[in-house]
Amino acid sequence: MSSERFHPQPLKTFRGPLPSSLTDAAVEGQGEEGQAIGLLRDAGSVPPDVLMGMSLFLLVNQPRRPREDGSRPKGAVSGGVWVREQVTIHRPVRIGQSLVIEGESARRFSRRGRRYGVTIAETRDFDGRLLVSNRTTGLLSYRKDEALPDGAEGRTEDDLGFAGPDARRAVANPEIDKLTRLSPGDRFEGKRSLVSLEMMRKRDAARDENPIHTDPEVAKREGLAAPIAGGSHVAAFLTETLMRAWGPEVLLHGAHFDLRWKAQTFADTRITPVAIVKRATPELVELSLSVEGEDRTALEGALYIPLAESRG
């Protein structure tokens, strides 16, 4: 860890709507596989893969110290990599809706020569209603430091806490009837899709917050063989598959994702999204999720969709 001890730091609150370009880029970044996300956009709602990135959006919009030459650095530190996202989508977020996003840089830890940071964030509307809860873990530098000891600073895991699925919001889900017909073992597999560099650049919508996703030279400088797809971009192939199966709004009413990115998805490689129902009760559907790359699993995780509040 750093010689200077880390302490949790509140982040500057963001107030205002998300840029509509984020949703447009999410649709364009899917190429031919963005029909369900496009339907949701056309209905006026921000897609779930964009809402996974609310912590990162907050971080990118923090004030930054000027460089020695007086210029201001743009966006996130090049080389940072998203490795885990725990997110609950409590309510749909409308395109252009005024939001309040509050958060904290809560924890730092090192493991096996790599440094990580944990950011927590809550997104509310101007009336105070909770829309999205995020707990984001990022790899602070892609390059490994063999001399770095394991350790942790800031909030403990228990102190961070997290709510999981929001059963109170299940009643608003328009696709409950489809979800209640699911059974353990039901499998949903999307089309094997090419993730091209062109798609990755469309996904970033000409932003330069983290050019390891779009610039081969920067990716090479950071120790990568080629640009890598952003975490939410990879996850969008999963959400697209499920939204096609059940309806565009199905993931926007209390659903909770816990995703881990296990390997890079390099530009111009193919991936396959897979979701399998593990548990189906009157109160909850639980699915295992994965995105299979060409030679390894790129993403794995779980999805919990509440159907009703428990009476127990």
C-alpha positions as CSV (number, residue, x, y, z in Angstrom):
1,M,0.0,0.0,0.0
2,S,1.0,3.7,-0.3
3,S,3.2,5.2,2.5
4,E,0.4,7.7,3.0
5,R,-2.5,6.0,4.8
6,F,-5.8,6.0,2.9
7,H,-8.9,7.4,4.5
8,P,-12.4,7.3,3.0
9,Q,-13.2,10.4,1.0
10,P,-16.6,11.8,0.1
11,L,-16.9,12.7,-3.6
12,K,-18.3,15.9,-4.9
13,T,-22.1,15.4,-5.6
14,F,-23.2,15.4,-9.2
15,R,-26.6,17.2,-9.9
16,G,-28.3,17.1,-13.3
17,P,-29.3,14.7,-16.0
18,L,-27.0,12.1,-17.5
19,P,-25.8,13.1,-21.0
20,S,-28.2,11.5,-23.5
21,S,-25.1,10.5,-25.5
22,L,-24.4,7.7,-22.9
23,T,-27.6,5.9,-23.9
24,D,-27.1,6.5,-27.6
25,A,-23.6,5.2,-27.3
26,A,-24.8,2.1,-25.5
27,V,-27.2,1.3,-28.4
28,E,-24.6,2.0,-31.1
29,G,-21.9,0.0,-29.2
30,Q,-23.9,-3.2,-29.6
31,G,-23.8,-3.2,-33.4
32,E,-26.5,-5.5,-34.7
33,E,-27.2,-6.9,-31.2
34,G,-28.8,-3.8,-29.6
35,Q,-32.5,-4.2,-30.4
36,A,-33.8,-4.5,-26.9
37,I,-31.5,-1.7,-25.6
38,G,-32.7,0.4,-28.5
39,L,-36.4,-0.3,-27.6
40,L,-35.7,0.9,-24.1
41,R,-33.9,4.0,-25.3
42,D,-36.8,4.8,-27.7
43,A,-39.2,4.4,-24.7
44,G,-37.2,7.1,-22.9
45,S,-35.3,5.0,-20.3
46,V,-31.6,4.6,-19.6
47,P,-30.5,1.0,-20.1
48,P,-29.2,-1.2,-17.2
49,D,-25.7,-1.4,-18.5
50,V,-25.3,2.4,-18.4
51,L,-26.7,2.4,-14.8
52,M,-24.0,-0.1,-13.8
53,G,-21.5,2.7,-14.4
54,M,-22.9,5.4,-12.1
55,S,-20.0,5.2,-9.7
56,L,-17.6,5.6,-12.6
57,F,-19.6,8.5,-14.0
58,L,-19.3,10.2,-10.6
59,L,-15.6,9.6,-10.5
60,V,-15.0,11.0,-13.9
61,N,-16.9,14.2,-13.0
62,Q,-14.8,15.0,-10.0
63,P,-12.7,18.2,-10.1
64,R,-9.1,17.6,-10.9
65,R,-6.0,19.4,-10.0
66,P,-4.3,21.3,-12.9
67,R,-1.1,19.9,-14.3
68,E,2.2,21.9,-13.9
69,D,1.6,23.4,-17.3
70,G,-1.8,24.7,-16.2
71,S,-3.8,22.3,-18.3
72,R,-6.5,20.1,-16.6
73,P,-6.4,16.3,-16.9
74,K,-9.3,14.7,-18.5
75,G,-11.3,11.8,-17.3
76,A,-10.1,8.7,-15.4
77,V,-6.5,7.5,-15.1
78,S,-5.5,5.6,-18.2
79,G,-5.0,1.9,-17.4
80,G,-7.7,1.7,-14.7
81,V,-9.8,-1.5,-15.0
82,W,-13.3,-2.3,-13.7
83,V,-13.2,-5.7,-12.0
84,R,-16.4,-6.0,-9.9
85,E,-19.8,-4.3,-9.9
86,Q,-22.5,-4.8,-7.3
87,V,-25.6,-2.7,-8.4
88,T,-29.2,-2.6,-7.5
89,I,-31.5,-0.8,-10.0
90,H,-34.4,0.3,-7.8
91,R,-36.4,2.3,-10.3
92,P,-36.1,3.2,-14.0
93,V,-34.1,6.3,-14.8
94,R,-35.6,8.4,-17.5
95,I,-33.4,10.0,-20.2
96,G,-33.0,13.6,-19.3
97,Q,-34.2,13.1,-15.7
98,S,-32.6,15.4,-13.1
99,L,-30.5,13.3,-10.7
100,V,-28.4,13.6,-7.6
101,I,-25.5,11.2,-7.4
102,E,-23.6,11.0,-4.1
103,G,-20.7,8.7,-3.3
104,E,-17.5,8.0,-1.5
105,S,-14.1,6.6,-2.3
106,A,-14.4,4.1,0.5
107,R,-11.7,1.5,0.5
108,R,-8.3,0.6,-0.9
109,F,-6.7,-2.8,-0.8
110,S,-3.8,-4.7,-2.5
111,R,-3.7,-8.3,-3.4
112,R,-1.1,-10.3,-5.3
113,G,0.8,-7.3,-6.4
114,R,-2.2,-5.3,-7.6
115,R,-3.9,-2.2,-6.1
116,Y,-7.7,-1.9,-6.0
117,G,-10.1,0.8,-5.0
118,V,-13.8,0.6,-3.9
119,T,-16.3,3.3,-4.6
120,I,-19.9,3.4,-3.4
121,A,-22.6,5.6,-4.9
122,E,-26.3,6.3,-4.6
123,T,-28.4,7.9,-7.4
124,R,-31.6,9.6,-6.4
125,D,-34.1,11.8,-8.1
126,F,-34.7,15.4,-7.0
127,D,-37.5,14.2,-4.7
128,G,-35.0,11.9,-2.9
129,R,-36.3,8.6,-4.2
130,L,-33.5,6.0,-4.6
131,L,-32.9,5.0,-8.2
132,V,-29.6,3.1,-8.3
133,S,-27.1,1.8,-5.7
134,N,-23.6,1.0,-6.8
135,R,-20.6,-0.6,-5.2
136,T,-17.7,-0.6,-7.6
137,T,-14.3,-2.2,-7.4
138,G,-11.6,-1.1,-9.8
139,L,-8.0,-2.1,-10.5
140,L,-6.1,1.1,-10.0
141,S,-3.2,0.2,-12.2
142,Y,-3.0,-2.6,-14.7
143,R,0.7,-3.1,-14.2
144,K,1.6,-5.6,-11.5
145,D,4.0,-4.7,-8.7
146,E,5.6,-7.9,-7.3
147,A,7.0,-6.0,-4.3
148,L,3.5,-4.7,-3.2
149,P,2.4,-6.4,0.1
150,D,-1.2,-7.5,0.6
151,G,-3.2,-5.1,2.8
152,A,-6.4,-3.0,3.2
153,E,-7.2,0.5,4.3
154,G,-10.4,2.5,4.7
155,R,-13.8,0.9,5.4
156,T,-14.0,-2.8,6.2
157,E,-16.1,-5.1,4.1
158,D,-18.7,-5.3,6.8
159,D,-18.8,-1.5,7.1
160,L,-19.5,-1.1,3.4
161,G,-22.7,-3.1,3.4
162,F,-25.0,-3.5,0.5
163,A,-28.8,-4.0,0.2
164,G,-29.1,-6.6,-2.6
165,P,-32.3,-6.9,-4.5
166,D,-35.1,-4.4,-3.7
167,A,-38.2,-6.6,-3.2
168,R,-40.3,-3.5,-2.5
169,R,-40.0,-2.5,-6.1
170,A,-41.1,-5.9,-7.6
171,V,-44.7,-4.9,-7.8
172,A,-43.8,-2.3,-10.5
173,N,-42.2,-4.8,-12.8
174,P,-44.3,-5.2,-16.0
175,E,-42.8,-8.6,-16.8
176,I,-43.6,-10.5,-13.5
177,D,-45.8,-13.0,-15.3
178,K,-42.9,-14.1,-17.5
179,L,-40.6,-14.3,-14.6
180,T,-42.9,-16.5,-12.5
181,R,-42.9,-19.1,-15.2
182,L,-39.1,-19.6,-15.0
183,S,-37.7,-22.9,-13.6
184,P,-34.2,-23.9,-12.4
185,G,-32.1,-25.0,-15.4
186,D,-33.8,-22.7,-17.9
187,R,-31.0,-21.4,-20.1
188,F,-30.7,-18.2,-22.1
189,E,-27.8,-17.9,-24.6
190,G,-27.2,-14.9,-26.8
191,K,-25.7,-14.9,-30.2
192,R,-21.9,-15.2,-30.4
193,S,-20.9,-11.7,-31.3
194,L,-17.8,-9.9,-32.6
195,V,-16.8,-7.0,-30.4
196,S,-15.0,-4.8,-32.9
197,L,-12.8,-1.8,-32.2
198,E,-15.3,0.3,-34.1
199,M,-18.1,-0.8,-31.7
200,M,-15.8,0.0,-28.7
201,R,-15.2,3.5,-30.1
202,K,-18.9,4.0,-30.6
203,R,-19.5,2.9,-27.1
204,D,-17.1,5.5,-25.7
205,A,-18.8,8.1,-27.9
206,A,-15.6,10.0,-28.6
207,R,-14.8,10.4,-24.9
208,D,-11.2,10.1,-23.8
209,E,-11.8,9.1,-20.2
210,N,-9.9,5.8,-20.5
211,P,-8.3,5.3,-23.9
212,I,-7.3,1.7,-23.2
213,H,-10.8,1.0,-24.6
214,T,-10.2,2.8,-27.9
215,D,-6.5,3.5,-28.7
216,P,-4.2,0.7,-29.6
217,E,-1.1,2.7,-28.7
218,V,-2.3,3.6,-25.2
219,A,-3.3,0.0,-24.7
220,K,0.1,-1.2,-25.7
221,R,1.8,1.3,-23.4
222,E,-0.3,0.0,-20.5
223,G,0.8,-3.6,-21.1
224,L,-2.2,-4.8,-23.1
225,A,-2.0,-6.6,-26.4
226,A,-4.9,-4.5,-27.8
227,P,-7.7,-2.2,-26.6
228,I,-10.1,-3.9,-24.2
229,A,-13.9,-3.6,-24.1
230,G,-15.2,-1.7,-21.1
231,G,-16.9,-3.7,-18.3
232,S,-20.4,-2.3,-19.0
233,H,-19.9,-2.9,-22.7
234,V,-19.3,-6.6,-22.1
235,A,-22.2,-6.8,-19.6
236,A,-24.6,-5.2,-22.1
237,F,-24.5,-8.4,-24.2
238,L,-26.0,-10.2,-21.2
239,T,-28.6,-7.6,-20.4
240,E,-29.6,-7.5,-24.1
241,T,-30.1,-11.2,-24.1
242,L,-32.4,-11.1,-21.0
243,M,-34.3,-8.1,-22.2
244,R,-35.0,-9.8,-25.5
245,A,-36.3,-12.8,-23.7
246,W,-38.5,-11.1,-21.1
247,G,-39.1,-7.5,-22.1
248,P,-37.1,-4.2,-22.1
249,E,-38.0,-3.1,-18.6
250,V,-37.5,-6.4,-16.8
251,L,-34.2,-5.4,-15.1
252,L,-35.3,-1.9,-13.9
253,H,-37.4,-2.8,-10.9
254,G,-35.3,-3.9,-7.9
255,A,-32.9,-6.3,-9.8
256,H,-29.5,-6.8,-8.3
257,F,-26.3,-7.7,-10.2
258,D,-23.1,-9.0,-8.8
259,L,-20.6,-9.1,-11.7
260,R,-16.9,-9.9,-11.8
261,W,-14.7,-9.4,-14.9
262,K,-12.3,-12.3,-15.0
263,A,-10.4,-11.7,-18.3
264,Q,-10.1,-9.0,-20.9
265,T,-12.3,-8.8,-24.0
266,F,-9.9,-7.6,-26.6
267,A,-11.0,-5.7,-29.7
268,D,-12.1,-7.8,-32.6
269,T,-12.8,-11.0,-30.6
270,R,-16.0,-12.8,-30.1
271,I,-18.1,-13.4,-27.0
272,T,-21.2,-15.3,-26.0
273,P,-23.5,-14.3,-23.2
274,V,-25.1,-17.0,-21.1
275,A,-27.7,-16.9,-18.2
276,I,-29.0,-20.0,-16.4
277,V,-31.8,-20.0,-13.8
278,K,-30.4,-21.4,-10.5
279,R,-33.4,-20.7,-8.2
280,A,-37.0,-19.8,-8.7
281,T,-39.3,-19.1,-5.8
282,P,-42.5,-17.0,-5.5
283,E,-40.3,-14.2,-4.1
284,L,-37.1,-14.3,-6.2
285,V,-35.4,-15.5,-9.4
286,E,-31.7,-16.1,-9.2
287,L,-29.5,-16.6,-12.3
288,S,-25.9,-17.4,-12.9
289,L,-24.4,-15.2,-15.6
290,S,-21.3,-15.5,-17.8
291,V,-19.8,-14.1,-20.9
292,E,-17.7,-16.6,-22.7
293,G,-14.7,-15.3,-24.7
294,E,-12.8,-17.1,-27.4
295,D,-10.5,-19.0,-25.0
296,R,-11.7,-18.2,-21.4
297,T,-14.6,-16.7,-19.4
298,A,-14.6,-12.9,-19.6
299,L,-17.3,-12.2,-17.0
300,E,-19.2,-14.2,-14.4
301,G,-21.7,-13.3,-11.8
302,A,-25.2,-13.5,-10.5
303,L,-28.5,-11.7,-11.0
304,Y,-31.3,-11.6,-8.5
305,I,-34.7,-10.4,-9.7
306,P,-37.4,-9.9,-6.9
307,L,-40.9,-11.0,-7.7
308,A,-42.6,-10.1,-4.4
309,E,-41.8,-9.2,-0.8
310,S,-41.1,-12.2,1.4
311,R,-43.9,-12.9,4.0
312,G,-41.4,-14.7,6.2
